[in-house]
Amino acid sequence: MKVAHVTLRFDAPGGVETNVRELARRQRDAGDDVEVFASDLYDEASWDRRTGFAPSVDGVPVHRFAVRRRLLPRFNLPMMVGLIDALADRRPDLIHAHSHRYGHVLQAAAVADHLRIPFVVSTSYHPADRRETARDRAILRCVDVGFGLTAYRTARAIVVQSELERRLVAEFAPADRIRIVPPGVDLDEWSHPDADPPRAVDLPDRFVLYVGRIASNKGLANLVEAIAGLPPTARLPLLLMGADWGEEANLRDLARRRGVEPWVRFLGHVPDRATYRAVLRRAEAMVLPSEWEAYGFVLLEAMAADTPIVATAVGAVPEVLNGGERGRLVPYGDPAALAAALRSVTEDRPGTERRVAAGRAHVRQLDWSESARRFRELYREVLAGGRGRRASRVSSSPT
C-alpha cells in the first residue's frame, strides 16, 4: 500500500506532528510504502520557516514545500507551493491529510478528487476560541461549512479522536463517514524509568508541571494565578515545558506582578526524549489548564509516566479522564479550583493513587501500534470500498 501523509508541519513539536510521525513510522515497519508531504514551516505562531530538514525521518521520506502566507488574515489557510503537482506525480494509493481549516487539506482533496485517489482526513478539530469576536466566529463557521462541502465530501473517511469531536464535526461534515480512532503512546518508550535520568535540567526536588505550547489558548494565566493563590507552605514550583507561542513574556509579567516569579520557570522545548520523560515522571502533578483540547495527547503520556493529572474539563479531556476517574477535573477559568485540585493531589493520597492506577490500566490499551493497526484496517476498507460507499465506524476509544 502506497500512502501519502499530508501535514503542515513535520519533525516539529505538536500533537498532530507526533501523531503523523508515529503512524508513518509504524506503517512503514508494517511494510507499507509511506511518504510524508509537509511545508518548510517549523513554528506556525512566529511563522518560522526553516531549511536543512532531514530528507527522511525514522526511515520515512519527507518532501518539503515552501509555504505561502495564509489567504485570510488570522485564519489558518496556508498553501504549500508545488504540493498539488508533487502528489499528482507520486500517485499514491491513498492520501491521508491531517488537520482542519488548513490549505493543504484542500489541496490534497483536489488531487484526490481529480485522480480518483481514496482520500482520508484526520481533523483534530478545534472550535473557535472564547476570545474570538462574533464576526470571527461567523467566519470560522463559514470555513467549517466550506470544508464540509468540499474536502470532506471528497473524503471516504473522516477520522476524529473522540466522541465529542465526532459530534462537533458531524455538524458540517458527512456524519456517515466519521470514524473514531484515538491516538496512542509508545508504551515501550515509557517502560524503563531507570534509564531516564534527567539530562541538562536542574530540577527542584518537588514541582508541578505543564507540558505543551506556551500559547494564549492553554489557560496558563489561570495556572499562574492558581500558584499565586496557594499559601507559601502549600506552593510548589511550576515548571512549563514547551515551545513559546508568544505567551511567555505575558506570563513572566503576570508572575512578577503576582509575586510568584521565583516559583515559575520556563524549560522551553525539550527535544531529548529521555530528559522529557524524566521531567514528566518526577512531577508531583501534570497540569493541563487549557481552554480546549481536541484530545490532550500529553494526558496519555502522564498516565504512562504514573504522574497524577489535573486538567480542565474541556473538549475531549473528560472522555480521556473518564469523568475524573483517571485524573482530577476542574472548570476552565477558575484558578481557585485549580489551586484546590493541586493541593488535593498531595493531601488526598488514596484518591491520587486510585486515579493513577486507573490511568495506567487505560493507557495500556493505547499503544501507537494499535492506533496504526486501526488506520491500516481503515485504509484497506477504504481502498476496497470504492467511492461513495457508506462507512461504518472502525472503533471507539476504549474506556
C-alpha positions in Angstrom: 0.0 0.0 0.0 1.4 3.4 -1.1 0.3 6.0 1.4 0.9 9.8 1.4 0.6 11.7 4.6 0.0 15.4 4.1 0.6 17.8 7.1 1.6 21.4 7.6 4.4 20.8 9.9 6.5 17.7 10.4 9.5 16.8 12.6 8.4 19.7 14.9 6.7 19.9 18.3 3.0 19.3 18.4 0.3 16.7 18.9 -0.7 16.4 15.2 3.0 16.2 14.3 3.6 13.4 16.8 0.5 11.6 15.5 1.7 11.7 11.9 5.3 10.7 12.8 4.2 7.7 14.9 1.7 6.4 12.3 4.1 6.9 9.4 6.9 5.0 11.2 4.7 2.1 12.2 3.0 1.8 8.8 6.4 1.7 7.2 7.5 -1.0 9.6 4.4 -3.0 8.7 5.5 -3.0 5.0 3.7 0.0 3.5 5.3 2.4 1.2 4.9 5.6 3.2 5.8 9.2 2.4 5.2 12.5 4.2 4.4 15.8 2.4 5.0 18.8 4.6 5.8 22.5 4.4 9.1 24.2 5.5 7.2 25.8 8.5 8.7 24.8 11.9 6.7 27.2 14.1 3.4 28.5 12.9 3.0 31.1 15.7 6.1 33.0 14.7 5.9 31.9 11.0 9.4 30.3 11.4 10.3 28.7 8.1 13.5 26.6 8.1 15.8 24.9 5.7 18.1 21.9 6.4 15.3 19.5 7.4 16.4 15.8 7.1 15.2 14.2 3.8 13.8 11.3 5.9 12.6 10.8 9.4 12.6 7.3 11.0 13.2 5.9 7.6 10.2 7.7 6.1 10.9 10.0 3.1 9.7 13.6 3.7 9.0 16.0 0.8 9.2 19.7 1.8 7.4 22.6 0.2 7.6 26.4 0.6 4.5 27.7 2.4 2.6 30.7 1.2 1.1 33.1 3.8 -2.4 32.4 4.9 -5.0 33.7 2.5 -7.3 35.3 5.2 -5.7 37.4 7.9 -5.6 35.5 11.3 -7.1 32.3 9.7 -5.1 29.2 9.0 -5.2 28.7 5.3 -1.5 28.5 4.3 -0.8 26.8 1.0 2.2 24.7 0.0 3.7 25.7 -3.3 4.1 22.7 -5.5 2.2 20.2 -3.3 -0.5 19.5 -5.9 1.9 18.6 -8.7 4.0 16.5 -6.3 1.1 14.5 -5.1 -0.1 14.0 -8.7 3.3 12.8 -9.8 3.6 10.3 -6.9 0.1 9.0 -7.4 -0.2 7.2 -4.1 -2.8 4.5 -3.5 -4.3 6.7 -0.7 -3.8 10.3 0.6 -4.2 11.0 4.3 -4.4 14.7 5.2 -4.1 16.0 8.7 -5.7 19.0 10.5 -8.7 21.2 9.8 -9.0 24.7 8.3 -5.6 24.4 6.5 -5.0 24.9 2.9 -3.0 21.7 2.4 -6.2 19.7 3.2 -8.0 21.5 0.3 -5.0 20.9 -2.0 -4.8 17.2 -1.1 -8.6 16.8 -1.6 -8.3 18.4 -5.1 -5.7 16.0 -6.2 -7.6 13.0 -4.7 -10.8 14.1 -6.4 -9.2 14.7 -9.8 -7.2 11.5 -9.9 -9.9 9.4 -8.1 -7.4 8.5 -5.3 -9.1 7.5 -2.0 -8.8 10.3 0.5 -8.8 10.2 4.3 -8.8 13.3 6.7 -7.9 13.4 10.4 -9.4 16.6 11.6 -8.0 17.4 15.1 -10.9 19.8 15.2 -10.8 22.9 17.4 -13.8 25.2 17.7 -13.5 29.0 17.8 -11.6 30.3 20.9 -13.6 32.1 23.6 -11.7 35.3 22.8 -12.9 35.4 19.2 -15.3 38.2 18.2 -18.8 37.3 16.9 -17.6 38.3 13.4 -14.6 36.0 13.6 -16.7 33.1 14.9 -19.0 33.6 12.0 -16.1 33.5 9.6 -14.7 30.4 11.2 -18.1 28.7 10.9 -18.2 29.6 7.2 -14.8 28.0 6.8 -16.0 24.8 8.6 -19.0 24.6 6.4 -16.8 25.2 3.3 -14.5 22.3 4.3 -17.6 20.2 4.8 -18.9 20.9 1.4 -15.5 20.4 -0.4 -12.7 18.4 1.2 -14.9 16.3 3.4 -17.3 15.5 0.6 -14.3 14.1 -1.2 -13.1 12.1 1.8 -14.1 8.5 2.1 -13.3 8.6 5.8 -13.1 11.5 8.3 -11.1 10.5 11.4 -11.7 12.1 14.8 -10.2 11.2 18.1 -13.2 11.3 20.5 -16.9 11.1 20.7 -17.1 14.8 21.3 -15.1 15.6 18.2 -17.4 13.3 16.2 -20.4 15.2 17.3 -18.8 18.6 16.5 -17.5 17.6 13.1 -20.9 16.0 12.2 -22.4 19.5 12.3 -20.8 20.4 9.0 -19.3 17.1 7.5 -20.9 13.9 6.3 -21.7 12.1 9.5 -21.7 8.6 8.0 -18.1 8.9 7.0 -16.8 9.8 10.5 -14.6 7.3 12.4 -13.2 7.4 15.9 -9.6 6.3 16.2 -7.9 7.6 19.4 -4.2 8.5 19.4 -1.6 6.3 21.2 1.5 6.4 23.2 4.8 4.5 22.8 4.5 2.1 25.8 7.9 0.6 25.3 9.4 4.1 25.5 7.9 4.6 28.9 8.6 1.1 30.3 12.2 1.7 31.5 12.1 4.5 34.1 15.6 3.8 35.5 17.1 4.5 32.0 15.8 8.1 32.0 17.9 10.3 34.4 17.3 14.0 33.7 19.9 15.4 31.4 21.0 19.0 31.5 17.9 20.1 33.5 18.4 21.2 37.1 15.0 20.1 38.6 13.6 21.1 42.0 13.0 18.3 44.5 9.3 18.7 44.1 7.3 20.6 41.4 4.2 20.7 39.3 4.5 20.6 35.5 2.7 21.9 32.4 3.6 20.3 29.1 2.6 21.9 25.8 2.9 25.1 23.8 3.2 28.3 25.7 0.2 29.7 24.0 -2.8 32.0 24.8 -5.4 29.2 24.5 -3.7 27.0 27.0 -5.1 28.7 30.1 -1.6 29.3 31.6 -2.5 32.7 33.1 -5.1 30.8 35.2 -2.4 28.4 36.3 0.0 31.2 37.4 -2.9 32.7 39.3 -3.5 29.3 41.0 0.1 29.1 42.1 -0.2 32.7 43.5 -3.4 31.8 45.3 -1.8 29.0 47.2 -0.2 29.7 50.6 3.6 29.6 50.5 3.6 26.4 52.7 1.5 24.6 50.1 3.1 26.1 47.0 5.3 24.1 44.7 7.5 25.4 41.9 5.7 25.5 38.5 7.7 24.3 35.5 6.4 24.9 32.0 7.9 22.6 29.4 7.2 23.6 25.7 7.9 26.0 22.9 6.9 29.6 23.3 4.0 30.6 21.0 4.0 34.2 22.0 2.7 34.0 25.6 5.9 33.6 27.7 6.6 37.3 28.1 3.0 37.9 29.3 3.2 35.0 31.8 6.5 36.3 33.2 5.0 39.7 33.7 2.0 38.2 35.4 4.2 36.1 37.7 6.2 39.2 38.6 3.1 41.2 39.4 1.6 38.4 41.5 4.8 38.0 43.4 5.5 34.4 42.3 8.2 35.0 39.7 10.7 32.8 41.6 8.1 30.0 41.6 7.6 29.9 37.8 10.2 28.5 35.5 10.2 28.0 31.7 12.1 25.0 30.4 11.4 25.7 26.7 11.0 22.8 24.2 12.9 19.7 25.4 13.8 17.6 22.4 15.7 14.9 24.2 13.2 12.2 24.9 15.0 10.8 28.0 15.0 14.2 29.6 11.4 14.8 28.7 10.3 11.5 30.2 12.4 12.1 33.3 10.9 15.5 33.9 7.3 14.2 33.5 7.9 11.3 35.8 9.4 13.5 38.5 6.5 15.9 38.6 4.1 15.9 41.6 1.3 16.5 39.1 0.9 17.3 35.4 -1.5 20.2 34.9 -3.4 20.9 31.7 -5.4 24.1 32.2 -6.4 24.6 28.5 -9.4 26.4 27.1 -9.9 23.5 24.7 -8.2 20.2 23.9 -9.3 18.1 20.9 -7.8 15.1 22.8 -4.9 16.0 25.0 -2.1 13.6 23.9 0.1 14.6 26.9 -2.6 13.1 29.2 -1.7 9.7 27.9 2.0 10.3 28.5 1.3 11.4 32.0 -0.7 8.1 32.5 2.2 6.1 31.1 4.6 8.0 33.5 2.4 7.3 36.5 2.1 11.1 37.1 -1.1 12.5 38.7 -3.2 14.7 36.4 -5.1 17.9 37.0 -6.9 19.2 33.9 -9.8 21.5 32.8 -13.0 19.8 31.8 -12.9 21.0 28.3 -13.1 19.3 24.8 -12.4 15.6 25.0 -10.5 15.8 28.3 -13.4 14.5 30.4 -13.6 11.5 28.0 -9.9 10.8 28.2 -10.1 11.0 32.0 -13.4 9.1 32.2 -15.2 11.8 34.1 -12.4 12.2 36.7 -11.6 8.6 37.3 -8.1 8.9 35.8 -7.3 12.5 36.9 -8.8 15.5 38.6 -11.1 17.7 36.5 -11.7 21.4 37.2 -13.7 24.1 35.4 -11.8 26.2 32.9 -11.0 29.8 34.0 -11.2 29.0 37.8 -7.8 29.5 39.4 -9.2 28.7 42.8 -10.4 25.3 41.6 -7.0 24.7 40.1 -5.3 25.5 43.3 -7.6 23.3 45.3 -7.0 20.4 42.9 -3.2 20.8 43.1 -3.4 20.7 46.9 -5.6 17.6 46.8 -3.0 15.7 44.8 -0.7 15.6 47.8 -3.3 15.8 50.6 -5.6 13.1 49.3 -3.0 10.4 48.5 -5.5 7.5 48.3 -7.6 9.4 45.7 -4.5 10.2 43.8 -3.2 6.6 43.8 -6.6 5.4 42.6 -6.6 7.8 39.7 -3.0 7.0 38.7 -3.8 3.3 38.8 -6.9 3.8 36.6 -4.8 5.8 34.1 -2.1 3.2 34.0 -4.7 0.5 33.2 -6.3 2.7 30.5 -3.2 3.6 28.7 -2.1 0.0 28.3 -4.8 -0.3 25.6 -3.5 2.6 23.6 0.0 1.8 22.3 0.7 3.5 19.0 1.0 0.1 17.3 -2.7 -0.4 18.0 -3.6 3.0 16.5 -1.5 2.2 13.4 -3.3 -1.1 13.1 -6.7 0.6 13.2 -5.6 3.0 10.5 -4.3 0.3 8.3 -7.6 -1.6 8.7 -9.4 1.6 7.7 -7.2 2.1 4.7 -7.9 -1.4 3.5 -11.6 -0.9 3.9 -11.5 2.4 2.1 -9.4 1.0 -0.8 -11.8 -1.9 -1.2 -15.0 0.0 -0.8 -14.9 2.4 -3.7 -16.1 6.0 -3.9 -19.4 6.8 -2.1 -19.6 3.6 -0.1 -21.2 4.2 3.2 -18.6 3.9 6.0 -19.2 2.3 9.4 -17.2 3.3 12.4 -14.0 1.4 12.9 -13.7 1.7 16.6 -14.2 3.9 19.7 -11.8 4.9 22.4 -11.7 2.1 24.9 -12.8 3.0 28.4 
